[in-house]
Amino acid sequence: MVTISNKSLLPEDYFNVLFNGENISIDKEVIKNVEACYNFLVEFSNNKIIYGVNTGLGPMAQYRIEDKDQIELQYNLIRSHSAGTGKHLNPLYVRAAMISRLKSLSLGYSGVHVDAIKLIAELLNQNVIPAIPKHGGVGASGDLVQLSHLALVLIGEGEAYYKGELKSVSDIFAELKITPLKIRLREGLGLINGTSVMSGIGIVNIIYAKKLLNWSVIASAMINELVESFDDHFSVVLNNVKKHKGQQTIAGAMREILKDSSLIKKREDNLYNGKIEEKIFKQKIQEYYSLRCVPQILGPVYDSIRNAEKVLVDEVNSVNDNPVIDVASEHVYHGGNFHGDYVSFEMDKLKAATTKLSMLAERQLNFLMNNKLNDILPPFVNLGTLGLNLGMQGTQFTATSTVAENQTLSNPVYVHSIPSNNDNQDIVSMGTNSALMTKKVIENTFEVLSIEFLTIIQAIDYLQIHKKLGKQSLEVYSKLRDLVPVFKDDSTKYKELKLIGSYLKQVSPDNIK
């Protein structure tokens, strides 16, 4: 059970709900705080002008809303902004957005009735997933359109997924005996005004980005084993004289993976022993950059993931609403906590970092495919008859085109503001777009790594070096060989790549702390 309390919600809490199927509960102190905020706002709003309670919305805030129309205003807001288009967001990311909205409202500064947070928790636990379209958010006033589709479900309208089927919410609620949310004061604005969709997607992106980084380090280490590289490029001394935590962490992870490998060489045993006299050296003095510079390339990726995690954790544990109702000071503050720039900027950086990781994988793949570069493997790691068989040749095209797509998607979104809302929203974050594009880059990169790992295990079989691999490399090789057998004759590869890709996404290697 994951409890929504006064403590910070962390990525592992999301993981436990989204991937481990744990339910959510709400701490009694949270209930007390939310009720106190709602009760304060009900009393405080009398004879005062408060945005979204007795005013119009956006550029129409100059219009007073009469008492008799205030509840209708909230319903109008939800219905009118349920205007998203495109495919529905993956249920995993919708549930992450629901957790984020639940946490923000539970902080007790939004003035919503406690029934709102209780219902979100119930829908999460019952696995009722609102149908939220992909397109709609500009990331200022938060994710207004996407969150409206969530709010629409809460009031018993619209569509949702239940038991894998898209159904009418009214039918689902009737089946589960769920009572729709009754709007009381400002639940409409409180539910849709915030960064919860972009930050929910962002948290899942971080979970998957960590997996990608771990797998990339393992792949890099295994290729170093394939070529019997020297160990000094991931040594303590070399990497500690460069003062970047990420680089040092990646080098440390490589050392741990390769500590018991019989394939890694020491320079003092081979080049520093005074026994090499030839003018042109047969053995390679230094590896190509894609093998030798892994700590320097993946180090910034590590740092970017960690920084993005810190920012996203701060965001989901923040009040990203407007206005902010503070019981302690007995005041209502108007501002812009809904603005998604923090999320947008971090997702752009994470997107670029992930693209660079995919570029490293593609270059390592090219090294394995090109016999003129590696000088130990047949062209395209072809275990069949050269000329008649083509080996991994077809898969390289897929990897190359997918990385090219990543490079295009990595153009920053953070700086692409377009004014909207009659210029009331004259500068926006586009945070949801950034988070969704990062999601796509991450998915693409899993595809590239599946190709790289299939190539690596084929290379291991060609060289017959199983018994010399380090323990962790051998374990990865064995697990992947359980999924896909070694092949010499040409055959379709899309099924094998899908199996490997699914395994990489599901398994959580833990090389990097």
N, C-alpha and C positions, 0 to 999 in steps of 0.2 A: 504493500500500500504506500503510495506517495501522498504525503500530507501537504496541503497548501497552508502554510503557517507564516509567521513573521520572519522566518529564516529565508535566505535566498534560495531560489529555485536554480538548480544547476543542470548542465547538459546530461549528467547521469540520471537525473530525475526524469527528464524527457525520454531518455533511452529506456528506462524501466517501464514507462507507460507505453511508449510507441513500439518498442521491440520485444519487451518481455511480458507485455499484457497486464501490467499491474494496474489496479484501480486507483482512483483519486479520492481522498477525503479532505474535508475542510476543517481546520482547527477551530475550536470554540472561540478563541480570542479573535480570530479573523471575523467570524460571524458577528461578534460583539462590536468590532470596529466599523464594519460595513453598516450595521444597523444604526450606530451612533451618527455616522456621516449622513445617512439618509434622513434621519430624524432632524438633524441640525439644519439641513438644506430646506426641508419642508417649512420649518419655522422661520428661518432666516430669509427665505425668498419673498415673504410677504412684504408688499410695498417697496420692493427694490427691483431694479432692472438687472437681470442676470441673463447673460447670453445663453440661448438654447432652452431657457425655461419659460420666459415670457417675452422673448424676442424671436424674430425670424432668424434664419441661418445664413451663414456666409455673407455675401454682400447685401442680403436682405435683413441684416441684423438691426437696421434702423426702424423696422416695423414692429410695433408693439403687438403682442399676442394676448388676446383677452383670456381671462381665467377659464372661461367655458371651453376654449379651443386648445388649451395647452396640451392635453393628452392626445388630441387628434393630430397636433403638430408632430409629436413623436412617432406616431404610426405613419404619418405622411412621409417623414424623413426616411424611415426604414424602407418603405415600399418604393418611393421615388428613386432611391439610390441603389435599389436592387436591379442594376442595369448593366451587369458585366456581360462580356461576350467571350466566345472561344471555348476551347475544351475545358472541362472541369479540372481543378487542381487534384493531384494525386491524394487519396485519402490520408496517407501518412503525413503530408504537409498541412492538410486541413486540421488534423488532430493536433499537430504542433502549434498551429495558430490558435486553436481553442484553448490549449494549455496556457499560451502566452496571454490571451485576453483574460482568462480566469485569474491569472496571477496579478495582472495590472489592476483589475477591478477589486481584487481582494485586499489591496493595500489600504482601502478605506478613504480615498480622496476623490472618488468619482460621483458620489451621491446617488448611486443606483440602489434599488431595493435588494435585499439579501436573496430574494427569490431568483434574481438573475444569475448570481454565481452558483447557486445550488443547481439550477437547471443546466448550466454549462457542464458542471461536474457530472450530473446524471447522464447527459448525452454522451460524454466521454466514456463513462463506465458501461453504458448500454451499447456503445459502438454505433451510435447514430451519427452519420457524417454528413454535414450540410454540403449541398452541391454548390461549390463556389467557382465561378468562371475564372479563367486565367487572366483575362484582360479587364482593367478597370481602375487600378490604383495609380495615382501619381505620387504618392508618398508624402503628401502634406495634407493637413487634417487627417493624417495617417492613411490607412487603407479603407477609405470611406466606402467604396463600392463593394470590395470583397467582404468587408465586415458586415455590410448591410445584408448580404446573402446569409451570413451566419445569424444575424439578428432576426431575419425573416423566418428562419426555422424556429427560433426561440419563441416567436409569437404564434407558432403553429401553422405557418404558411410556407409556400415554396416547395422545394424538393430536397430530398436527402437520400443518401445511400444507407441501406440497412440489409445486412446479410448478403452483401454483394450486389444488391439490386437497387436501381434508382426508383424511388417511390414518392408518392405524395406525402408530405409531412403530416397532414391530417390523418392519413391512414396509419402511418407509423405510430403516431401518438395514441391513436385509438387502440391499436394492438398492444402497446406497452402501458396503456393507462397513464400517460403523461399529460399533465395539465399545462397548456401553453402559458407563457409568461404574460402577466397582466401589467401593462405599462401604467406607472403611477405618477412619475414626475418628469424624469429626464432619461429614462432607460434607453430611449432611441439614440440620443446623442452619446450617452455614456458607452453604449455597446459598439458604436461604429467609429468613434473618434479616437484613433490610436494606431500604433505601429505593429500590432500583434501578428498580422499576416506575414509581413516582411521579416520580422524577427523570428517567428516560428519556423519559416522556411530557412532562415539563416542558421538557426540552431541545428537543424537536420543537416544542412550543408557542412557545418563544422564537424559533426559526428562522422560523416562520410569522408571529409577531407583528411581527417586523422587516419582513417583506414588506408586511404590512397597513399599517404606519406609512408606509413609502415610498410606497405607492399612495395613501394618504390625502392625503399632502402634494402629490402630483402632481395628484390630483383637485381639491384646494383651489386650487392654482395655476391650473389650467385654467378653473375657474369665475371666478376673478378676471379672467382674460383675457376671458371671455364678457361680463362686465359692464363691462369697461374701467375697472377700479378704480384708485384712486391707489396709489402704491407706498410711502407712508410707514408703513403698518401692519406691513410686514415689513422696514423699514429697519434699518440698523446702529444708529443713534443711539437710536431708540425702544426697541429690544429690548435694547440693552446697558445701559440704565439700570435694567432689571429683572434682578436678579442670579441668574438661574436658567439653568444650562447647557442644559437641554432647550429652553427657549423660544428661546434664542439660536441653538441648532442648527437648529431648525425654521425660524426666520426666514431663516437663512443658506441652507438648502436651497431655500426659496421664491425667494430672490433669484437663486440659480444657475439655477433652472428658467426664471425670467422675465426673465433678463438681456437676451435678444435678442428679446423680444416687442415687437411694434409696437402692442399693444393697451393696455398699462399706461400710465397717465397720471402725470405729476408735478404735484403741487399748485401749485408755483410757476408752472407754465405755464397753469393754468386758474383757480385761485381767488386767487392772490396777485399777479395782474397789474393789479388795479385797474380791470378792464374790465367787471365784472359789476355791474349797477345795479338789477336787478329786485328787488322786495320778496319775492317767493316764488321760490326758486331752482328752476330746471328740473333741473339735474343734482344728483345725490345728494351731499351733503357728506361723509357717512360710510356705509360699507357696513353691512349687518346683521352681527350678531356672528358668525354661522356663516362669514362670509367674512373679517371684519376681525380676529377674535380667534383665528385658527388657531394662531399660535405659542404663545399662552397656554393653549389647549386641548390641543394635541398635545404641547406641551413636557413636561407631567407624564407623558404616555404614554411618551415617549422615556425619561425618567428611570426610570420603573417597569420598562421592558424591560431597561435597562442594569443596574439593581440586581438584578432577577430573574436575569439572566444571571450576574452575579458570584456570587450565592448558589448557583445550580444548579451552576456550575462547581466551586465549593468542595465541594458535596455529592457530585458524582460522582467527585471525586478524593479523597474521604475514606473512612476505614474506618467503615462503618455497620453494624457487626456486634456481636455480644455472645456470649461474652466476647471481649476483645481479647487476642491472644497476642503478647507483645513479647519477641523473642529477645534484644535488647540488654540488657534489665534482668532477663531470665530470670524473668519473672513473667506471670501471667494475671490480667487486670483485668476485673472484672464491673461493668457499668453499662448505659447506655441509648443508645448511639450509633445504634441502629435507629430512634429516634423521629423522625418526619417533620415536626416543626413548622416547620422552616426552609422546606421545600418547600411545605407547606400554606399558610403565610402568604404566601409570594411568589406562589403561584398565585392566591390570592384577590385579591391586589393587581393582578396581571396581568390577571385576569378583569375586574375593575372598570375598569381602564384601557382594555381592548379594548372593553368595552361603551360607554364614553364616546366612543371613536373611532367606533363604529357609530352612536351618537346624533348625532354631528357629521355623518356621511354622510347620515343620514336628514333632518336639518334642511336641509342643502345641497340634497338632492333635492327637498324640499318647496319650497324657494326657486325651483328651476328649474321645478317643476310649476305653481306658482301665478303666473299672469300678472299678478295684482294686486300681487304682491311684486316681481317682477323687471322688469316693465313693458317687456320687449323680446321675450319669447317667447310663442307661443300657449299656451292652457291645455293642460297635460300634454304640452308640447312636441310638439303634434300637427301633423305636416307634411301631413296630409290635409285633408279637408273638415270644418270644425268642425260638430259636431252629429252628422254621419253617422259620422265616424271618432272613435276615442277615444285614439289615440296611446299614451302611456306610463301611462295611468290605472290599468290593472290591476296594473302592476308596483309602483305605490306601495303598494297594499294589502299586497303581499308584504313589502316593505321595512319597513313600519310594524309588521306582526305579528312579524316576525323580530327587530326591535330590542326590542319588548316582551318577547319571550322572553329575550333577553339580559339585560334589566333584572331579570327574575325570577331568572335563574340567577346573577346577581351577588351575591346574598345570601351573606355569608361562611360558609365551611365550617369554617374554622380554629377558631371558637368553638363548634362543635357537637359536642363530645365526648360520647360515650356510653360508660360503663364496660362492660368486657367481660372474658372470661376469668376468671370467678369473682372479679371485681374485682381480679385481679392487674394487669390493664391498666385502672387506674381513671381515667386521663386519657389520651386518645389524640388523634392529629393529624388524622385523616381526610384525609391528604395525597393519597391516590390519588383519592378522590372530588373533591377540589378540582382536581387536575390534569386529570381527565376532564371536569369541568364547564367548565374553561377551554378545553379542546380544543373543546368544543361551541360555546362563544361565539365562538371564532376561526373555526370553520367557518361559523357563521351570518354573521359579519361579511364574509367573502369573498362570500357571497351578496348582502349589501346593497351592497357596493362594485361588484359586477357590474351591478346595477341602476343605480347612480349613473353608472358609466362609459357604459353604453348611452345614458342620458339626455344625458350631456355630448356625446357624438359626434353625437347627433341634433340637439342645440342648435347645434353648430358648423355642421352642414349647413344648418340653417334660416337662420342668420345669414350663411352664406357667408364665413367669416373664416379659412379654411384658410391663406391666404398671409400672414396677419398673426400667426399663432401663433408662439411661440418654437420653436426647433428641437426641444427635447425633447417639448413638447406635440404638435407636428406628428407626431413619430415615434410617440407613443402613439396618437394619432388614426388614423394610417395602419395601424398594426399591428392595431388593433381593427376597422377597416373591412375589413381582409383577412379577418377572421373572420366578420363580420356586415355585410351590405349595408345601405345606407340604406333606410328604408321609409316609405311614405306610407299605403298601404292597411293595414288592420288584419290581423294574422296572429298565430299563437301565438308566444309569446316564450320559452318555457321552454328550448328548444334553444339559442337565442342566448345566454341568460343562463348556461347550463351551459358553453358554449364560452368565454365571457369569464371566468367564474369559474375554469375550469381554467387558462386562460392566466395569470391573476393569481397563482395558486398556484405555477405552474411557473417563471415568469420572476422574476428577482431584480434589480429596479431597485436602484441603489446611490447614491441621493441623499444618504443620511444616514450619516455615518461614526460 
